Amino acid sequence: MAKYNNIPKPTDAELEILSVLWEHGPNTVRFVNEKLNERREVGYTTTLKFLQIMSEKGLVSRNTEGRTHIYEAAFGQEQIQYQLLDKLLQTAFGGSTQRLVMQALGNSKSSREELEAIKKLINKLEGGKS
């Protein structure tokens, strides 16, 4: 799982911002701040500072062509999830996929559709038909 080691590791606050950008696409500081405020109160200047830091870290890119700067996630959601999951798998579960999956399934109620998707994936990984 080393293929995403070059991606900067986002903090929890940075992940919240990335989630907004992944869901809504490239956007302004004001838009990102409004979406964050739907969950919890965050000041505009705080959001701006985080986006500036994220730009320096390479987590977002900034288009400065117009008067309003537009920020865009530099990495896809799947890339960040892969990196974070690998770190969690190695540090918290000693590299054991079984322990990670058992803990995840035991800690939350999965819908019938989610369980069917999991079964299909297992079947596919075992070489069966999907």
N, C-alpha and C positions, 0 to 999 in steps of 0.2 A: 504494500500500500504506500510505497514511497513516492508515487508519481506526483503528489500534490504538496511535497515538502517545501517548495519554494513560495507557497502562498502565505502571506502574512496572517497570523492568527488573530481573528477579530475578538474583541471583548464582548460582553453581553450587550452593552449599549450599542456597539457597532453592529452587532447581529440584528438588533431591532431596526436599525436604519437600513441595513442591507435587505431585510425582509420587505420593507416598504418599497425599495427600489426594484426588487425582484417581482413583486406583485403588480406594481403600477408602471414600471419602466422608468427611464431617465426623467428626472424632475428637478424642480427648484428646491431651495432650502425651505421656503415657505410651505410648499406642498408637503414635504417630508415632515416638517414640524407639525403641521395640522394633523397628519395621520398618526404621529406619535402621541399627540394630545388626545386622541380618541381613546387611548389606553391608559395614559397617565400624563400628568402635567409636566411639560418640558419647555423651558424657555427657548425662544428663537435663537438667541446668541449661543446657547448651549448646543443646539442642533448644528448651527453654523460651525462652531469650533470643532465638533466631532467630525463633520464632513471635511473640514480643512485637514485635520489630523489623518483621517482615513485616506485623503488624497495623497498626503506625504508618504503614508505607509504603502500606497499602491492598491488599496482595497476598492477605491472608486476613482473614476476619471472625471475631469471637470472640463466642460466646454465653455470657454470664456469668449466666444465670438460675439455674442449679443450682450446687451446691458445686463440681462439676468443670467447668472451662471446656472448651468444644468449639470447635475451630477448623475453618474451612471455607475452601476456595479461593475467592477473590473473583472470579476469572476462570477461564474454561474452558481446558482444555489447548490446544484449537485456537487460541484467542485469543493465548495466550503464544507458541505455536509460530509463528504468523503474524508476530508482532512480532519475534521473534528471527531468523527466517528473512529477513525484510526487511532487518534490520540487517546480517546476514551477507552477503546478496546485494549490498547497496550498498557495504559496506566491503571485503570480501575478493574480490568478483568483479566489481567495477565496474558492477554492475547487470545483468550478463549472465546470464540464466537458463540459457543453453546451457552456459556454462562451469561453473556450479554443478552442473547435472545431470550433465554429463560427468564431473566430478570425483567426485561422489557414486557414480555407477555404476561408475567405474573403481577406486574405493578399497575396495569391498566386493563380496562375492559375493551377488547377488540370487537368490532362489529363482525357480523357474519361475512360481509363482503371483504373485509380486511383479512379474515382468516382464510377465506377462499383464495385470495391473492397470494397469501403466504404459502398455502398448500401447492398452488400452481408453480410458484418459484422453486420450492423444494423439489417437486417432481421434475422440473426442468433441469435443476442442478444435478439431480440423480440420473439424468439422461433419458427421462421419460418424455412423454408428449405433454405440451402445455395446454 
